[in-house]
Amino acid sequence: MYRYFLALRYLLARPINLLGVVGIMLGVWALIVVVSIFSGFLKEVARHLQSSTADMTAINLPEGVPFDEIRAIVEADPNVAACSPRIVWQGLVHPFGDQVGRAAPPAGMSELGAATPFVSVLGIDPDLERGVTRFRDWLDVLDDPTLRVADLDAPLAMRDGLPGLVLSRQRMAEDGVVAGDRAKLTVGRMRREGGREELDFRPLACTVAGAYETSYAGFDGMNVFVHIDTMRGFLDGDARSESANEVAIRLHDTAEAANTAARLQRALAEGVAGRGASWIRVRTWAEANAGRIGNVEHQRSLMKLVLFVIMVVAAFLMYATLSMMVTEKTHDIGILTAMGASPRGVMAVFTGCGVAIAVVGAGLGVAFGCLSSIYLDSLNKFLTANFGIDLFPVRIYHLRHVPYDLDPVWISQVAGSALVVGALVAAIPAWRAARYDPLDSLRNE
């Protein structure tokens, strides 16, 4: 019993031991908060990417193969619920005519993730697209009459003799346009002439039909929608053609996405044999966004490694304070051993000090780490509103709140590691104290 009493007495009598507690607490706190935010960010981005894209896409479709032929092959698979043609092209979009000077796009990302005029132009069939993605919901979420599409059943129809163009809400706000304004869409295509290839830029005047908004600001900032017939006429010169360079696919069972992708890859290669079939790729939404998701996972792993340094520093502080304690208590150690305390008992006293420091530090770190993760979004909103300090800028992370994901397994691993480190570090000076000879200890005093 004396071991626990002496360990507690030594700890309370030396306030410097708080350094070890604070070090362990900060290490545990940092590992929990940072990893929980990265995990939440990873889960949130994956969820938003999945909700803003189709379950699967077939890309690099060869020119000259009608969509109906591709559709017959795709929908023959038992796991395919629906598919929709797309023409995906790169271009620029900006206000037109008398709106040019109203709001020139900035050089970088906006507050809500809208980008420079460079965009991905998605030529879609609205009737088929709404059966594959949540396109109609993206339009219906807006109530502002200056932004809302007038006709949800025909959002990309011709208006005032010009094709309809749907922009994201933040892009419309950034460009200073409202529904009914005109905008210019410019795309380029390689043109062969005289044995040479030249990039041919083609401008197209459009009417802004309204805005859309998904849950992922990164998607909104880089994509605009026009009718696929507009893109066909723009690129092919014939709006009645059935060309498409991508097909969006919705599945019955997303758990079988990988197997379905492999089947469709083979079916398309056989069905379009000899007409550019080797270029066709069928990707799940996860494969299409593997680079973005993998980048976050890699950063999370690196942060775990970097933050572990804090735990190493905390361990060094514990070792330093416990070593000084052993040196100061040399006389006490001599008295204890002279009274019959065994080396194991002396070692238990100082090991108990280290374990107590680790337990208190780990407990406080877990408590503050969980609370910080939960309330960090509220703190960020307060700092942004009152001081202009944004800890989680939307223009960088493309999310409108600070996400978190508290993993009990990870929290247990961090707390357990702190306890193990504390016990190992405390064992070194405790072992030195147990080896003291009582006569030398008393003589030196």
PLY file of the C-alpha trace (Angstrom):
ply
format ascii 1.0
element vertex 445
property float x
property float y
property float z
element edge 444
property int vertex1
property int vertex2
end_header
0.00 0.00 0.00
2.92 2.33 0.74
3.90 2.24 -2.91
0.73 3.95 -4.10
0.78 6.43 -1.21
4.37 7.45 -1.90
3.80 7.65 -5.66
0.85 10.01 -5.16
2.75 12.08 -2.57
5.78 12.49 -4.84
3.60 13.55 -7.75
1.60 16.14 -5.81
4.71 17.55 -4.15
6.38 18.31 -7.48
4.28 20.57 -9.79
6.87 20.09 -12.52
5.29 16.70 -13.14
2.46 18.62 -14.81
4.77 18.99 -17.81
4.52 15.27 -18.44
0.73 15.36 -18.06
0.43 18.31 -20.45
2.75 16.66 -22.97
0.82 13.39 -23.00
-2.48 15.28 -23.14
-1.39 17.37 -26.12
-0.08 14.33 -27.96
-3.30 12.36 -27.48
-5.43 15.44 -28.24
-3.60 16.18 -31.49
-3.74 12.57 -32.70
-7.47 12.33 -32.01
-8.49 15.73 -33.42
-6.38 15.74 -36.58
-7.04 12.13 -37.51
-10.77 12.46 -36.77
-10.97 15.52 -39.03
-9.05 13.78 -41.81
-11.23 10.68 -41.44
-14.37 12.79 -41.44
-13.12 14.72 -44.45
-12.37 11.48 -46.27
-15.79 10.01 -45.50
-17.58 13.27 -46.33
-15.75 13.76 -49.63
-16.45 10.15 -50.63
-20.14 10.56 -49.79
-20.42 13.84 -51.67
-18.51 12.52 -54.66
-20.82 9.54 -54.81
-23.92 11.72 -54.55
-22.73 14.12 -57.27
-21.72 11.47 -59.80
-23.20 8.36 -61.36
-22.57 4.92 -59.89
-20.50 4.08 -62.94
-19.38 5.69 -66.19
-18.25 4.31 -69.53
-15.73 6.74 -70.99
-13.70 7.16 -74.20
-16.57 5.97 -76.36
-15.52 5.96 -80.04
-16.95 8.46 -82.50
-19.50 7.14 -84.94
-21.03 4.59 -82.57
-24.65 5.65 -81.84
-25.74 5.86 -78.21
-28.66 3.49 -78.82
-26.17 0.76 -79.70
-24.16 1.43 -76.54
-27.34 1.61 -74.52
-28.53 -1.80 -75.69
-25.24 -3.38 -74.59
-25.16 -1.58 -71.23
-28.77 -2.16 -70.23
-28.50 -5.86 -71.11
-26.51 -6.30 -67.90
-28.83 -7.44 -65.08
-27.31 -5.03 -62.55
-27.82 -1.91 -64.68
-30.91 0.11 -63.77
-30.53 2.98 -66.23
-27.99 4.84 -68.35
-27.70 8.27 -69.89
-25.53 9.70 -72.72
-23.14 12.56 -72.15
-20.74 14.67 -74.10
-18.11 15.87 -71.65
-15.85 18.62 -72.94
-13.51 21.25 -71.56
-14.31 24.89 -72.09
-14.66 28.40 -70.70
-17.77 30.19 -69.56
-18.21 33.85 -68.70
-20.86 36.59 -68.79
-21.74 37.93 -72.22
-22.46 41.27 -73.79
-23.42 44.00 -71.36
-22.76 41.71 -68.41
-19.02 41.35 -69.14
-18.00 44.13 -66.79
-20.32 43.19 -63.96
-18.26 40.52 -62.28
-15.08 39.28 -63.91
-14.11 35.87 -62.54
-11.14 35.96 -60.13
-7.81 34.33 -60.76
-8.33 31.66 -58.12
-10.98 29.73 -56.29
-13.95 31.57 -54.79
-15.14 31.31 -51.22
-17.58 28.56 -52.11
-15.35 26.62 -54.46
-16.29 28.09 -57.83
-13.27 28.13 -60.08
-11.89 30.26 -62.87
-13.76 30.33 -66.22
-12.27 26.93 -67.11
-15.02 24.33 -66.70
-16.10 20.86 -67.67
-19.09 21.19 -69.98
-21.55 18.34 -69.47
-23.86 17.87 -72.42
-26.73 15.75 -71.09
-30.22 14.55 -71.89
-32.20 15.84 -68.87
-34.91 13.18 -69.21
-32.39 10.33 -69.07
-29.95 12.05 -66.70
-32.47 12.37 -63.88
-32.85 8.59 -63.93
-29.12 8.15 -63.33
-28.09 11.04 -61.05
-29.90 13.49 -58.78
-29.92 16.18 -61.45
-33.52 17.19 -60.83
-32.90 17.44 -57.06
-29.87 19.67 -57.70
-32.16 22.06 -59.54
-35.09 21.80 -57.16
-33.04 22.64 -54.05
-32.93 26.34 -54.94
-35.86 28.61 -54.02
-34.49 32.00 -55.09
-36.47 33.01 -58.22
-33.42 34.79 -59.64
-31.51 31.49 -59.57
-34.15 28.81 -59.91
-34.76 27.07 -63.24
-38.20 28.03 -64.50
-39.14 24.60 -65.89
-37.69 21.59 -64.07
-39.00 19.28 -66.78
-37.09 21.13 -69.52
-34.23 22.92 -67.74
-31.95 23.06 -70.80
-34.51 24.03 -73.44
-33.92 26.88 -75.90
-34.65 30.33 -74.44
-34.87 33.48 -76.51
-33.49 31.52 -79.44
-30.37 30.51 -77.49
-29.44 27.20 -75.82
-30.09 26.92 -72.10
-27.09 26.83 -69.76
-27.24 25.73 -66.11
-24.47 26.99 -63.82
-23.77 26.27 -60.18
-25.23 28.62 -57.58
-21.83 29.88 -56.43
-20.65 30.47 -60.00
-23.74 32.53 -60.75
-23.19 34.54 -57.59
-19.52 35.02 -58.42
-20.11 36.01 -62.04
-22.96 38.29 -61.02
-25.55 36.74 -63.32
-29.15 35.69 -62.75
-31.55 33.43 -64.62
-32.29 34.92 -68.03
-28.91 36.59 -68.50
-26.70 35.68 -71.42
-23.36 33.90 -71.14
-20.70 32.82 -73.58
-19.47 29.24 -73.73
-16.21 28.56 -75.58
-14.87 25.10 -76.38
-12.01 23.92 -78.56
-11.57 21.00 -80.90
-8.71 19.71 -82.98
-9.26 20.36 -86.67
-7.32 18.74 -89.52
-6.42 21.05 -92.38
-3.71 20.65 -94.97
-2.18 17.69 -93.20
-1.89 19.66 -89.98
-3.91 19.67 -86.78
-5.02 22.98 -85.35
-7.03 23.84 -82.27
-10.29 25.41 -83.36
-12.06 27.53 -80.72
-15.79 27.86 -81.08
-17.83 30.38 -79.05
-21.50 29.80 -78.31
-23.94 32.33 -76.91
-26.30 30.84 -74.30
-29.07 31.90 -71.99
-28.53 31.15 -68.30
-31.51 28.95 -67.49
-30.78 28.86 -63.76
-28.60 27.30 -61.11
-27.96 23.92 -59.55
-26.32 22.94 -56.28
-24.97 19.59 -55.10
-23.56 18.75 -51.69
-19.99 18.95 -53.00
-18.71 22.45 -53.78
-15.78 21.03 -55.74
-18.15 19.50 -58.31
-20.22 22.66 -58.50
-17.20 24.86 -59.11
-16.01 22.94 -62.16
-19.12 21.76 -64.03
-21.81 23.42 -66.16
-24.71 21.76 -67.99
-26.09 22.18 -71.50
-28.34 19.96 -73.57
-26.51 17.15 -75.32
-28.10 18.15 -78.65
-26.48 21.56 -78.25
-23.06 19.96 -77.84
-23.69 17.59 -80.76
-24.55 20.47 -83.05
-21.69 22.51 -81.67
-19.03 19.84 -82.16
-20.42 17.61 -84.91
-22.43 20.18 -86.82
-25.53 17.98 -86.50
-27.75 18.25 -83.41
-29.61 15.11 -84.52
-26.55 12.88 -84.32
-26.44 10.24 -81.61
-22.82 10.75 -80.57
-21.69 10.55 -76.96
-18.23 10.22 -75.45
-19.43 9.07 -72.04
-22.35 7.10 -70.62
-23.47 7.55 -67.01
-24.84 4.36 -65.43
-27.00 3.69 -62.38
-26.84 0.25 -60.75
-29.34 -1.82 -58.83
-26.68 -3.07 -56.40
-23.67 -0.80 -55.92
-21.93 -3.51 -53.89
-21.46 -5.39 -57.17
-20.04 -2.36 -58.97
-16.59 -3.85 -59.56
-17.94 -7.07 -61.07
-20.46 -5.13 -63.16
-17.73 -2.84 -64.49
-15.67 -5.84 -65.59
-18.68 -7.41 -67.37
-19.57 -4.17 -69.14
-15.95 -3.67 -70.17
-15.98 -7.05 -71.91
-19.44 -6.59 -73.39
-18.60 -3.19 -74.88
-15.28 -4.44 -76.24
-17.10 -7.26 -78.02
-20.06 -5.17 -79.14
-17.97 -2.33 -80.56
-15.15 -4.52 -81.85
-13.01 -2.88 -84.51
-14.43 0.60 -83.98
-12.16 1.97 -81.25
-13.24 -0.53 -78.60
-9.75 -0.66 -77.10
-10.13 2.88 -75.80
-13.37 2.25 -73.90
-13.07 2.22 -70.10
-15.78 1.45 -67.56
-15.13 2.97 -64.13
-16.98 2.98 -60.85
-17.38 6.31 -59.06
-14.65 5.23 -56.61
-12.21 4.45 -59.43
-12.98 7.73 -61.15
-12.14 9.61 -57.96
-9.40 7.29 -56.68
-6.73 9.97 -57.00
-8.61 12.48 -54.89
-9.56 9.96 -52.21
-6.11 8.37 -52.18
-4.50 11.78 -51.73
-6.50 12.40 -48.55
-5.71 8.92 -47.22
-2.00 9.50 -47.84
-2.09 12.85 -46.04
-3.87 11.25 -43.10
-1.13 8.60 -42.82
1.58 11.26 -42.96
-0.14 13.31 -40.28
-0.24 10.31 -37.97
3.51 9.96 -38.37
4.19 13.66 -37.84
1.93 13.95 -34.81
3.59 10.96 -33.19
6.57 13.28 -32.66
4.48 15.12 -30.07
4.14 11.86 -28.16
7.92 11.36 -28.33
8.47 14.86 -26.90
5.96 14.13 -24.13
7.80 10.90 -23.34
11.09 12.81 -23.09
9.48 15.30 -20.68
8.24 12.43 -18.55
11.67 10.84 -18.52
13.36 14.11 -17.56
10.99 14.90 -14.69
11.03 11.34 -13.34
14.83 11.17 -13.56
15.08 14.40 -11.55
12.62 12.99 -9.04
14.71 9.85 -8.58
17.84 11.96 -8.06
16.08 14.17 -5.50
14.62 11.20 -3.63
17.92 9.33 -3.17
17.72 9.77 0.60
14.11 8.54 0.66
15.10 5.50 -1.38
17.86 4.69 1.12
15.43 4.93 4.06
12.85 2.76 2.28
15.35 0.03 1.44
16.82 0.20 4.96
13.32 -0.34 6.38
12.89 -3.45 4.25
11.45 -2.23 0.98
12.42 -4.53 -1.84
13.95 -3.26 -5.10
10.72 -4.29 -6.79
8.76 -2.15 -4.35
11.01 0.87 -4.94
10.67 0.38 -8.67
6.87 0.18 -8.32
6.79 3.58 -6.58
8.39 5.45 -9.46
6.76 3.33 -12.15
3.45 4.21 -10.52
4.32 7.90 -10.86
4.87 7.50 -14.60
1.73 5.43 -15.11
-0.33 7.99 -13.17
1.02 10.80 -15.36
0.20 8.79 -18.51
-3.30 7.88 -17.28
-4.22 11.47 -16.39
-2.67 12.87 -19.58
-4.31 10.26 -21.80
-7.69 10.71 -20.10
-7.61 14.49 -20.50
-6.35 14.14 -24.07
-9.19 11.80 -25.03
-11.80 14.04 -23.40
-10.55 17.27 -24.94
-9.87 15.57 -28.28
-13.43 14.29 -28.60
-14.94 17.59 -27.48
-12.69 19.57 -29.83
-13.66 17.37 -32.79
-17.37 17.73 -32.04
-17.38 21.50 -31.51
-14.65 22.53 -33.96
-17.19 23.45 -36.63
-19.04 25.76 -34.22
-15.74 27.33 -33.18
-14.75 27.81 -36.81
-18.04 29.55 -37.62
-17.59 31.83 -34.58
-14.03 32.75 -35.55
-15.03 33.33 -39.17
-18.01 35.51 -38.27
-16.26 37.61 -35.63
-12.58 37.66 -36.56
-12.42 36.57 -40.21
-10.31 33.52 -39.28
-11.36 30.44 -41.27
-9.73 27.23 -40.06
-11.33 25.15 -42.83
-11.64 27.30 -46.00
-14.29 26.05 -48.40
-12.25 27.19 -51.40
-9.56 24.68 -50.40
-11.52 21.78 -48.92
-14.77 22.20 -50.94
-16.94 21.43 -47.89
-19.24 23.86 -46.13
-18.56 22.57 -42.61
-15.73 20.99 -40.62
-16.28 17.21 -40.71
-15.16 14.70 -38.11
-15.32 10.97 -37.56
-14.48 9.70 -34.08
-13.29 6.13 -34.44
-13.42 4.25 -31.10
-10.75 1.84 -32.30
-8.32 4.65 -33.14
-9.06 6.46 -29.87
-8.37 3.26 -27.95
-5.13 2.74 -29.86
-3.95 6.29 -29.12
-4.83 6.10 -25.43
-3.32 2.63 -25.11
-0.12 3.78 -26.83
0.15 6.72 -24.43
-0.17 4.38 -21.45
2.43 1.97 -22.83
4.84 4.80 -23.62
4.33 6.25 -20.14
5.02 2.90 -18.47
8.14 2.23 -20.57
9.58 5.69 -20.01
8.89 5.53 -16.28
10.52 2.09 -16.02
13.99 3.48 -16.89
14.45 5.87 -13.91
12.47 3.45 -11.70
14.93 0.67 -12.54
17.79 3.02 -11.67
16.17 3.82 -8.33
15.73 0.11 -7.54
19.46 -0.48 -7.99
20.53 2.09 -5.39
22.45 0.69 -2.47
20.82 1.91 0.77
24.15 2.58 2.50
25.47 4.63 -0.40
22.19 6.51 -0.60
22.23 7.46 3.09
25.98 8.20 3.08
25.66 10.57 0.12
22.94 12.46 1.91
0 1
1 2
2 3
3 4
4 5
5 6
6 7
7 8
8 9
9 10
10 11
11 12
12 13
13 14
14 15
15 16
16 17
17 18
18 19
19 20
20 21
21 22
22 23
23 24
24 25
25 26
26 27
27 28
28 29
29 30
30 31
31 32
32 33
33 34
34 35
35 36
36 37
37 38
38 39
39 40
40 41
41 42
42 43
43 44
44 45
45 46
46 47
47 48
48 49
49 50
50 51
51 52
52 53
53 54
54 55
55 56
56 57
57 58
58 59
59 60
60 61
61 62
62 63
63 64
64 65
65 66
66 67
67 68
68 69
69 70
70 71
71 72
72 73
73 74
74 75
75 76
76 77
77 78
78 79
79 80
80 81
81 82
82 83
83 84
84 85
85 86
86 87
87 88
88 89
89 90
90 91
91 92
92 93
93 94
94 95
95 96
96 97
97 98
98 99
99 100
100 101
101 102
102 103
103 104
104 105
105 106
106 107
107 108
108 109
109 110
110 111
111 112
112 113
113 114
114 115
115 116
116 117
117 118
118 119
119 120
120 121
121 122
122 123
123 124
124 125
125 126
126 127
127 128
128 129
129 130
130 131
131 132
132 133
133 134
134 135
135 136
136 137
137 138
138 139
139 140
140 141
141 142
142 143
143 144
144 145
145 146
146 147
147 148
148 149
149 150
150 151
151 152
152 153
153 154
154 155
155 156
156 157
157 158
158 159
159 160
160 161
161 162
162 163
163 164
164 165
165 166
166 167
167 168
168 169
169 170
170 171
171 172
172 173
173 174
174 175
175 176
176 177
177 178
178 179
179 180
180 181
181 182
182 183
183 184
184 185
185 186
186 187
187 188
188 189
189 190
190 191
191 192
192 193
193 194
194 195
195 196
196 197
197 198
198 199
199 200
200 201
201 202
202 203
203 204
204 205
205 206
206 207
207 208
208 209
209 210
210 211
211 212
212 213
213 214
214 215
215 216
216 217
217 218
218 219
219 220
220 221
221 222
222 223
223 224
224 225
225 226
226 227
227 228
228 229
229 230
230 231
231 232
232 233
233 234
234 235
235 236
236 237
237 238
238 239
239 240
240 241
241 242
242 243
243 244
244 245
245 246
246 247
247 248
248 249
249 250
250 251
251 252
252 253
253 254
254 255
255 256
256 257
257 258
258 259
259 260
260 261
261 262
262 263
263 264
264 265
265 266
266 267
267 268
268 269
269 270
270 271
271 272
272 273
273 274
274 275
275 276
276 277
277 278
278 279
279 280
280 281
281 282
282 283
283 284
284 285
285 286
286 287
287 288
288 289
289 290
290 291
291 292
292 293
293 294
294 295
295 296
296 297
297 298
298 299
299 300
300 301
301 302
302 303
303 304
304 305
305 306
306 307
307 308
308 309
309 310
310 311
311 312
312 313
313 314
314 315
315 316
316 317
317 318
318 319
319 320
320 321
321 322
322 323
323 324
324 325
325 326
326 327
327 328
328 329
329 330
330 331
331 332
332 333
333 334
334 335
335 336
336 337
337 338
338 339
339 340
340 341
341 342
342 343
343 344
344 345
345 346
346 347
347 348
348 349
349 350
350 351
351 352
352 353
353 354
354 355
355 356
356 357
357 358
358 359
359 360
360 361
361 362
362 363
363 364
364 365
365 366
366 367
367 368
368 369
369 370
370 371
371 372
372 373
373 374
374 375
375 376
376 377
377 378
378 379
379 380
380 381
381 382
382 383
383 384
384 385
385 386
386 387
387 388
388 389
389 390
390 391
391 392
392 393
393 394
394 395
395 396
396 397
397 398
398 399
399 400
400 401
401 402
402 403
403 404
404 405
405 406
406 407
407 408
408 409
409 410
410 411
411 412
412 413
413 414
414 415
415 416
416 417
417 418
418 419
419 420
420 421
421 422
422 423
423 424
424 425
425 426
426 427
427 428
428 429
429 430
430 431
431 432
432 433
433 434
434 435
435 436
436 437
437 438
438 439
439 440
440 441
441 442
442 443
443 444
